[in-house]
Amino acid sequence: MLKEILSMTGKPGLFKLVSQGKNMLIVESLIDGKRIPAYTKDKVVTLGDISIFTETAEIPLGQVLETLKIKESGAVCPIDPKSDNDKLRKYMGEILPDYDRDRVYPSDIRKLINWYNILINAQITDFLAEEKEEIVAAE
């Protein structure tokens, strides 16, 4: 599911891939449902391609979101993304105790919390489905 969810530089929120054209994508905002084109010049990243640095490896974003969902029992995150940096780092330590404190910045934690809340509000809660499908396909 996260392969179809996109983040676009310069545009707030997350977007769901609706269609592909020759030189553009049609995306729908998960916040307000508006559809807009994303051209080749726009920097677009799927959430399925994002990882969080730890001291030993990189953890896929889907796994981190799943851990966050379990911690919050599927509810919206109670931590305000605009909280001070120390509070954000402490919360991230509860979610992912061995995250790399040098390479994961408070702005990354803010973005993680924002994205999680957007996904939960849009009733997108299946963060690991694709990884399970890929493992089954590989076997």
PEGITA-V66773 format. One record per backbone hydrogen bond with DSSP energy under -0.5 kcal/mol. NH is the residue of the N-H (numbers start at 1). CO is the residue of the C=O. If there is no record, write none. Layout:
((NH	CO) (NH	CO))
This chain:
((4	1) (5	2) (6	4) (6	15) (7	45) (9	43) (11	8) (15	6) (16	28) (17	4) (18	26) (19	26) (21	24) (25	38) (26	19) (27	25) (27	36) (28	16) (29	34) (30	14) (33	29) (36	27) (38	25) (39	37) (40	23) (42	39) (44	42) (45	7) (47	2) (47	5) (48	2) (49	46) (50	47) (52	59) (54	57) (55	98) (59	52) (61	50) (63	60) (64	60) (65	61) (66	62) (67	63) (68	64) (69	65) (70	66) (71	67) (72	68) (73	70) (74	69) (75	72) (83	80) (88	84) (89	85) (90	86) (91	87) (92	88) (93	89) (94	90) (95	91) (96	92) (99	96) (100	53) (101	99) (103	100) (104	100) (105	103) (108	105) (109	105) (110	106) (111	107) (112	108) (113	109) (114	110) (115	111) (116	112) (117	113) (118	114) (119	115) (120	116) (121	117) (122	118) (123	120) (124	119) (125	123) (127	125) (132	128) (133	129) (134	130) (135	131) (136	132) (137	133) (138	134) (139	135))
